[in-house]
Amino acid sequence: MKKLVFFVLSVFLLSASDVTGQCNSENLSNQCIPQLAGGFNFLKSYKVDGAGGAKEKVEYSYVFTKGTQYMINICAPTKPTDGIIVSLYDSNRNKVASSKFNGQYLGAIAYPCNATGIYYIQYTFDGSTSYCGGSALGFKR
């Protein structure tokens, strides 16, 4: 009986403690929303969870509208971007913008859309320590 009580208490205590190493990308996505500056309105947040490097990329799609400017920013738990790169591709999979420019990691990209269609938002990891982050998409006309 004592072994059973010890086992139940052990399971309870282990499940109640925080597990380190997990990506809290939803919280990071929420932190990105207020960083949409310059009159950009919030559209959508994205989880960027590379599962400890197991995934090479994380990709989402969104329909962009001609005549609208979009901003996509990145939030990471440690360094400003922690090696997370956001790249934007048009419907033909042509890269139209990237947050890695001249070897520098930018915290956001802005894109003035000149053709309505599906755009692909792709997050990759270049020397990331956590493979974890969040992102927010905003727009202005």
KATATA-V318161 format. One record per pair of residues at least 24 apart in sequence whose ideal C-beta (glycine too) atoms are under 6 Angstrom apart, sorted by the first residue. I is the first residue (numbers start at 1). GAP is how many residues later the second one is. If there is no record, write none. Layout:
i=I gap=GAP
i=I gap=GAP
This chain:
i=23 gap=26
i=23 gap=109
i=25 gap=24
i=25 gap=107
i=25 gap=109
i=28 gap=47
i=28 gap=105
i=28 gap=106
i=29 gap=105
i=31 gap=44
i=32 gap=41
i=32 gap=43
i=32 gap=102
i=32 gap=103
i=32 gap=104
i=33 gap=103
i=35 gap=38
i=36 gap=100
i=36 gap=102
i=39 gap=101
i=40 gap=31
i=40 gap=98
i=40 gap=100
i=41 gap=97
i=41 gap=98
i=42 gap=96
i=43 gap=94
i=43 gap=95
i=43 gap=96
i=44 gap=93
i=45 gap=91
i=46 gap=89
i=48 gap=75
i=48 gap=85
i=48 gap=87
i=49 gap=83
i=50 gap=75
i=50 gap=81
i=52 gap=79
i=53 gap=78
i=57 gap=65
i=57 gap=67
i=58 gap=65
i=59 gap=61
i=59 gap=63
i=60 gap=61
i=61 gap=57
i=61 gap=59
i=62 gap=57
i=63 gap=55
i=64 gap=49
i=64 gap=55
i=65 gap=51
i=66 gap=47
i=66 gap=49
i=66 gap=50
i=68 gap=45
i=68 gap=71
i=68 gap=73
i=69 gap=43
i=69 gap=71
i=70 gap=41
i=70 gap=69
i=71 gap=37
i=71 gap=39
i=71 gap=67
i=72 gap=37
i=72 gap=65
i=73 gap=34
i=73 gap=35
i=73 gap=63
i=74 gap=33
i=74 gap=59
i=74 gap=61
i=75 gap=58
i=75 gap=59
i=76 gap=57
i=77 gap=53
i=77 gap=55
i=80 gap=27
i=81 gap=24
i=81 gap=26
i=82 gap=46
i=82 gap=47
i=82 gap=48
i=83 gap=42
i=83 gap=43
i=83 gap=44
i=83 gap=45
i=84 gap=39
i=84 gap=44
i=84 gap=49
i=85 gap=39
i=85 gap=41
i=86 gap=37
i=87 gap=35
i=88 gap=31
i=89 gap=31
i=90 gap=29
i=91 gap=26
i=91 gap=27
